[in-house]
Amino acid sequence: MNQWERVDETIERVEQTLLVAFLGFMILIAFLQIVLRNFFSTGLDWGDSLLRNLVLWVGFVGATLATKEGRHINIDIVSRWLPSLGKHIVTLITHFFSFFVCCALTYAALKFIKNEVEMENRTFLNIPTWVPEMILPITFGLMTFRFGLRSFKTLFGMGKADPLHNREKET
């Protein structure tokens, strides 16, 4: 395992920990909101806004994990009938395309955050709106990193046999 793969594994462990923490916290806050509203006719003023932001964070962190595990949205109708080299070429093109799309999305997210900083809007607990929105460039950046890593692994692994992608021989 090379240095970049170790970094990716460390990031994955942090993401998994964050997901568990965020989901647990979301359940706790949602339960607390229900109890406060139904039994005490009150609630946390910032609770609903926090939950909306946590849903955004959980969704995007989950997307980066899906990218890491290769479980992202993938429409693959051609490679089933291609030989091994053809599969590698299609995979390489797909990873490079995804890398460039994620680069563009990271750039757009950074511009969005810059605009949010200039607007000086506030969200729950008087936090600047750009703070919870930082998940956008962070996760798109992580997806860019992962698609770049996959692109290089595919590019340098084209000459090697890949047992995970070889079809079983039909009898």
DANORBEL-V985789 format. One record per helix or strand of 3 or more residues. SS is the DSSP state (A for helix, B for strand). FROM is the first residue (numbers start at 1). TO is the last residue. If there is no record, write none. Layout:
# DANORBEL-V985789
SS,FROM,TO  SS,FROM,TO
This chain:
# DANORBEL-V985789
A,3,40  A,47,69  A,79,81  A,84,119  A,124,126  A,129,133  A,135,156
